[in-house]
Amino acid sequence: MSDNKNNYSKANEQPDKNEDGFVKGVSKEAKNVVDHTVDTSGKIIKSVTGEGGLVGKTVDSSGNIIKKVSEKGSDVIGKTVDNSSKAFKSIKDKAFNRKK
């Protein structure tokens, strides 16, 4: 048996996190927490009330709404960060890279 546990790193778990930057990475992590919380609470509620009833369907619908809102918020943050970075780079290039 190989010793893969000792060679495991966070970079292997989420390879694109380093490319996202801090703000986008935190936004994605927050979205994941919301998604997992909604899923877990939904499973708990449905295990108590039953899968097919009105309460189970309501939990599924409201959970989907919460997930979509969280996803949209994460997308907005990502686009804001991208646009801000582009604007800053453009201003920086115009201010400091003038040709004489």
C-alpha positions as CSV (number, residue, x, y, z in Angstrom):
1,M,0.0,0.0,0.0
2,S,1.4,3.4,-1.0
3,D,1.8,6.2,1.5
4,N,-0.5,8.8,-0.3
5,K,-1.8,10.3,3.0
6,N,1.5,11.9,3.8
7,N,1.8,13.5,0.3
8,Y,-1.7,14.9,0.3
9,S,-2.0,18.7,0.1
10,K,-4.7,21.3,-0.3
11,A,-3.3,22.1,-3.8
12,N,-4.4,18.5,-4.8
13,E,-7.8,19.1,-3.4
14,Q,-8.6,22.3,-5.2
15,P,-6.2,23.0,-8.1
16,D,-7.9,26.1,-9.4
17,K,-8.1,27.9,-6.0
18,N,-4.6,29.4,-6.4
19,E,-5.6,31.0,-9.7
20,D,-8.8,32.6,-8.2
21,G,-7.2,34.9,-5.7
22,F,-8.2,35.5,-2.1
23,V,-11.6,37.2,-2.6
24,K,-12.9,34.8,-5.2
25,G,-11.6,31.8,-3.3
26,V,-13.3,32.9,-0.1
27,S,-16.5,33.6,-2.0
28,K,-16.5,30.1,-3.5
29,E,-15.8,28.6,-0.1
30,A,-18.7,30.5,1.4
31,K,-21.0,29.3,-1.4
32,N,-19.9,25.7,-0.7
33,V,-20.7,26.1,3.0
34,V,-24.1,27.4,2.2
35,D,-24.8,24.5,-0.2
36,H,-23.6,21.9,2.2
37,T,-25.7,23.5,5.1
38,V,-28.8,23.6,2.9
39,D,-28.3,19.9,1.9
40,T,-27.6,18.7,5.4
41,S,-30.6,20.6,6.9
42,G,-32.8,19.3,4.2
43,K,-31.8,15.7,4.8
44,I,-32.4,16.1,8.5
45,I,-35.9,17.7,8.0
46,K,-36.9,15.1,5.5
47,S,-35.7,12.3,7.7
48,V,-38.0,13.5,10.4
49,T,-41.0,14.5,8.3
50,G,-40.7,12.0,5.4
51,E,-39.4,12.3,1.8
52,G,-42.5,12.6,-0.3
53,G,-44.7,14.9,1.7
54,L,-45.4,18.6,1.3
55,V,-42.8,19.5,3.9
56,G,-40.1,17.6,1.9
57,K,-41.0,19.2,-1.3
58,T,-41.0,22.7,0.3
59,V,-37.6,22.0,1.8
60,D,-36.3,21.0,-1.6
61,S,-37.7,24.1,-3.3
62,S,-36.5,26.6,-0.7
63,G,-33.1,24.9,-0.6
64,N,-32.8,25.3,-4.4
65,I,-33.7,29.0,-4.1
66,I,-31.1,29.5,-1.4
67,K,-28.4,27.7,-3.5
68,K,-29.2,29.8,-6.6
69,V,-29.0,33.1,-4.6
70,S,-25.7,32.0,-3.2
71,E,-24.4,31.0,-6.6
72,K,-25.5,34.3,-8.1
73,G,-23.8,36.2,-5.3
74,S,-20.5,34.3,-5.8
75,D,-20.7,35.0,-9.5
76,V,-21.2,38.7,-8.9
77,I,-18.3,38.8,-6.5
78,G,-16.1,37.0,-9.1
79,K,-17.1,39.4,-11.9
80,T,-16.5,42.4,-9.6
81,V,-13.0,41.2,-8.7
82,D,-12.2,40.6,-12.4
83,N,-13.5,44.0,-13.5
84,S,-11.7,45.7,-10.7
85,S,-8.4,44.0,-11.5
86,K,-8.7,44.9,-15.2
87,A,-9.5,48.5,-14.4
88,F,-6.6,48.8,-12.0
89,K,-4.2,47.2,-14.5
90,S,-5.3,49.5,-17.2
91,I,-4.9,52.6,-14.9
92,K,-1.5,51.4,-13.7
93,D,-0.3,50.7,-17.3
94,K,-1.4,54.2,-18.4
95,A,0.1,55.9,-15.4
96,F,3.5,54.1,-15.2
97,N,4.2,52.7,-18.7
98,R,4.2,55.9,-20.7
99,K,6.3,56.0,-23.8
100,K,8.5,59.1,-24.2
